[in-house]
Each structure stands twice: as structure tokens, then as C-alpha cells.
């Protein structure tokens, strides 16, 4: 067998092992708080799964597990994988810029590190070093923003019903809806730029890996 093929197969094996390891790591981090606090009257499982951090990390665990076992190369899967990578990058950036000093439900230091730092970083690195063979257009990458938009609408509709909002910048009770709308526009524009950037670095990774003009 050609040495280059052997090296390629070995590299794929290492990537799959790392995906499986980070998937297990993320799964443990996700279930730790619900298992520990399920009997606590102040803990709400519905609120827990209403955090964008939790939802994006659930998607990340799914992507990593399937990538470790099957590693699909279909267009649909790679679009889903790219979208999940974007959501994790958004999670990491928003936490670092807006939420690092905010008292939230995820108070355990190792869980914060796992869900807000290490897993987002690994998803991005994985997207670059094991890139999609399918070319994803700029329009398709902007389509990834549908989920954050739906999430924002869900949070604003659910918030008044349960008197709880997952993040301060989504809470209109102190800032008012006008300020919230302005913040939402800024965040949406920033996320659009991040979506394009995630797609761009994936293309660069594909060009380096496959030697194709993308």
C-alpha cells in the first residue's frame, strides 16, 4: 500500500478517535448538572435545555459521535456539520465577550471550560483539518443563521410565559424592546460575518487537504 495512503488512513483514524473522545467529554459535561440537580426544586430542565450553549453542544456531540463512527460525506451532512461548527463558535465568542462574568446556571468551572471553550475550539479545528469535500456557498453558510434566529424568537416568546430569559441581552425587562432589537441586529450581523468566516476557513482547509480550487 502506498505510504501516502497509509498516512491518510492513519490520520483519519486519529481524527475519529479524537471525535469520539470529545463527544464523550461533551456528553458528560452536558448531563452532569441535570443528574446532580434533578432533585433540586430550583432546577428547571426546560430552562437548562433553553440555553443556546446547551443546544449547540447537544448538536456538537451528535456531530462528533456520527463523525467518529461513520464520517458521512454527503452534502446534507456537511451542511449540518458546518452549521453546528458555527453554533459552537458563536457559543465560544458570545461567552468570552458577553457572558464570562455573568452568573448563570453553568457555574462549574470544568463545565464552562468544556462547553464554552474546548468543544467550540475542537469543532472549529476539526472543520479545518478534516474539511468537507463538498463546496458550501456563501448563501448556504448564511442559511445556517436560521437556527439562531428561531432560537431568539423562541426565547422571546417563552420568556414572558415563564418569567425567565436565558441571557441578559435577550431580556427586555430592563433594557426594553428597542434596545433589545438594536442588540439583536448587531448580533445577527456579527453572526453573519462569523458564518462566512467559518465557511472560508473550511474552504482553506479543503484546498490544503485536497488541493482543489474552492
C-alpha positions as CSV (number, residue, x, y, z in Angstrom):
1,X,0.0,0.0,0.0
2,X,1.2,3.5,-0.9
3,X,2.9,5.3,2.0
4,X,0.7,8.4,1.4
5,X,-2.5,6.2,1.6
6,X,-1.2,4.7,4.9
7,X,-0.6,8.2,6.3
8,X,-4.0,9.3,5.2
9,X,-5.7,6.4,6.8
10,X,-3.8,6.8,10.0
11,X,-4.7,10.5,10.1
12,X,-8.4,9.6,9.6
13,X,-8.1,7.1,12.4
14,X,-6.7,9.7,14.8
15,X,-9.4,12.2,13.9
16,X,-12.1,9.7,14.6
17,X,-10.6,8.7,18.0
18,X,-10.4,12.4,18.9
19,X,-14.0,13.0,17.8
20,X,-15.2,10.1,20.0
21,X,-13.2,11.3,23.0
22,X,-14.5,14.8,22.8
23,X,-18.0,13.5,22.2
24,X,-17.9,11.5,25.4
25,X,-16.3,14.5,27.2
26,X,-19.1,16.8,26.0
27,X,-21.8,14.3,26.9
28,X,-20.5,14.0,30.4
29,X,-20.4,17.8,30.7
30,X,-24.0,18.1,29.4
31,X,-25.6,15.5,31.7
32,X,-23.6,16.4,34.9
33,X,-25.7,19.3,36.0
34,X,-29.1,17.7,35.3
35,X,-28.1,14.5,37.1
36,X,-26.7,16.4,40.0
37,X,-29.6,18.9,40.4
38,X,-32.6,16.9,39.3
39,X,-33.9,16.8,42.8
40,X,-33.3,20.5,43.4
41,X,-36.6,22.4,43.4
42,X,-34.9,25.4,41.8
43,X,-33.6,23.5,38.9
44,X,-35.6,23.5,35.7
45,X,-34.8,21.0,33.0
46,X,-36.8,23.1,30.5
47,X,-34.7,26.2,31.3
48,X,-31.5,24.1,31.1
49,X,-32.3,23.0,27.5
50,X,-33.3,26.5,26.6
51,X,-29.7,27.8,26.7
52,X,-28.1,28.2,23.3
53,X,-25.0,26.8,24.8
54,X,-26.7,23.5,25.7
55,X,-28.5,23.2,22.4
56,X,-25.4,23.8,20.3
57,X,-23.3,21.4,22.4
58,X,-26.0,18.7,22.0
59,X,-25.7,19.1,18.3
60,X,-21.9,19.0,18.6
61,X,-22.0,15.7,20.5
62,X,-24.2,14.3,17.8
63,X,-21.8,15.5,15.0
64,X,-18.8,14.2,16.8
65,X,-20.3,10.8,17.5
66,X,-21.5,10.3,14.0
67,X,-18.3,11.6,12.6
68,X,-16.4,9.1,14.7
69,X,-18.5,6.1,13.6
70,X,-19.5,6.8,10.0
71,X,-17.9,10.1,8.9
72,X,-20.5,10.8,6.2
73,X,-19.6,13.0,3.2
74,X,-23.0,13.8,1.8
75,X,-23.9,17.5,1.2
76,X,-26.7,17.4,3.7
77,X,-24.4,16.1,6.4
78,X,-21.6,18.5,5.7
79,X,-24.1,21.4,5.8
80,X,-25.3,20.2,9.2
81,X,-21.7,19.8,10.4
82,X,-20.8,23.3,9.2
83,X,-23.9,24.8,10.9
84,X,-23.0,23.0,14.1
85,X,-19.5,24.3,13.9
86,X,-20.8,27.8,13.5
87,X,-23.1,27.5,16.5
88,X,-20.2,26.3,18.7
89,X,-18.0,29.1,17.5
90,X,-20.8,31.6,18.3
91,X,-21.2,29.9,21.7
92,X,-17.5,30.4,22.4
93,X,-17.3,34.0,21.2
94,X,-20.5,35.2,22.9
95,X,-19.4,33.6,26.2
96,X,-16.0,35.2,26.0
97,X,-17.3,38.7,25.0
98,X,-20.6,39.0,26.9
99,X,-21.1,36.2,29.5
100,X,-17.8,35.3,31.1
101,X,-18.6,37.3,34.2
102,X,-22.3,36.7,34.2
103,X,-23.8,34.4,36.9
104,X,-25.6,31.7,35.0
105,X,-26.7,28.1,35.6
106,X,-23.4,26.7,34.3
107,X,-21.3,27.6,37.3
108,X,-19.0,24.6,37.4
109,X,-15.6,25.7,36.1
110,X,-14.8,22.5,34.3
111,X,-18.3,22.5,32.5
112,X,-17.7,26.1,31.5
113,X,-14.4,25.1,30.1
114,X,-15.8,22.1,28.2
115,X,-18.9,23.7,26.7
116,X,-17.7,27.3,26.1
117,X,-14.0,26.8,25.3
118,X,-12.7,23.3,24.5
119,X,-15.6,21.9,22.5
120,X,-16.0,25.0,20.3
121,X,-12.3,25.1,19.6
122,X,-12.2,21.4,18.8
123,X,-15.2,21.7,16.4
124,X,-13.5,24.5,14.6
125,X,-10.2,22.7,14.4
126,X,-11.9,19.5,13.2
127,X,-13.7,21.6,10.5
128,X,-10.4,22.8,9.2
129,X,-8.2,19.7,9.4
130,X,-10.9,17.3,8.3
131,X,-12.8,19.6,5.9
132,X,-15.8,19.0,3.8
133,X,-15.2,17.7,0.3
134,X,-18.5,19.4,-0.7
135,X,-18.2,23.0,-1.6
136,X,-20.5,25.2,0.5
137,X,-21.5,28.5,-0.9
138,X,-21.7,31.8,0.9
139,X,-25.5,31.8,0.6
140,X,-25.7,28.3,2.1
141,X,-23.5,29.3,5.0
142,X,-25.7,32.3,5.7
143,X,-28.6,29.9,5.8
144,X,-27.0,28.4,9.0
145,X,-28.3,31.5,10.7
146,X,-31.9,30.2,10.6
147,X,-31.4,28.3,13.9
148,X,-30.1,31.2,15.9
149,X,-32.9,33.4,14.6
150,X,-35.5,30.8,15.6
151,X,-33.8,30.4,18.9
152,X,-34.1,34.1,19.6
153,X,-37.8,34.2,18.7
154,X,-38.4,31.1,20.9
155,X,-36.6,32.8,23.9
156,X,-38.6,36.0,23.5
157,X,-41.9,34.1,23.2
158,X,-41.2,31.8,26.1
159,X,-39.6,34.4,28.4
160,X,-42.8,36.3,29.4
161,X,-44.7,33.0,29.9
162,X,-42.1,31.6,32.4
163,X,-40.7,34.9,33.6
164,X,-37.2,33.7,32.7
165,X,-34.7,34.6,29.9
166,X,-31.5,32.6,29.2
167,X,-29.2,35.6,28.6
168,X,-29.2,39.2,29.7
169,X,-29.1,40.5,26.1
170,X,-32.3,38.6,25.4
171,X,-34.1,40.0,28.4
172,X,-36.3,43.0,27.6
173,X,-37.4,43.7,31.2
174,X,-34.5,46.0,32.0
175,X,-33.3,47.2,28.6
176,X,-36.7,47.5,26.8
177,X,-37.6,46.1,23.4
178,X,-36.0,48.9,21.4
179,X,-32.5,48.4,22.9
180,X,-33.0,44.6,22.5
181,X,-33.9,45.0,18.8
182,X,-30.7,47.1,18.3
183,X,-28.6,44.5,20.0
184,X,-30.2,41.7,18.0
185,X,-29.4,43.4,14.7
186,X,-25.8,43.9,15.8
187,X,-25.5,40.2,16.9
188,X,-27.1,39.0,13.7
189,X,-24.7,41.0,11.5
190,X,-21.8,39.7,13.6
191,X,-23.0,36.1,13.3
192,X,-23.3,36.5,9.6
193,X,-19.7,37.5,9.4
194,X,-18.7,34.6,11.6
195,X,-20.7,32.2,9.3
196,X,-18.9,33.4,6.3
197,X,-15.6,33.1,8.2
198,X,-16.3,29.5,9.3
199,X,-17.1,28.6,5.7
200,X,-14.0,30.4,4.4
201,X,-11.6,28.6,6.8
202,X,-13.3,25.3,5.9
203,X,-12.6,26.0,2.2
204,X,-9.0,26.9,3.0
205,X,-8.7,23.6,4.9
206,X,-10.1,21.7,1.9
207,X,-7.7,23.5,-0.5
208,X,-4.8,22.5,1.6
209,X,-6.1,18.9,2.1
210,X,-7.4,18.1,-1.3
211,X,-5.6,20.6,-3.5
212,X,-8.8,21.7,-5.1
213,X,-9.7,25.2,-6.1
214,X,-12.6,26.2,-3.8
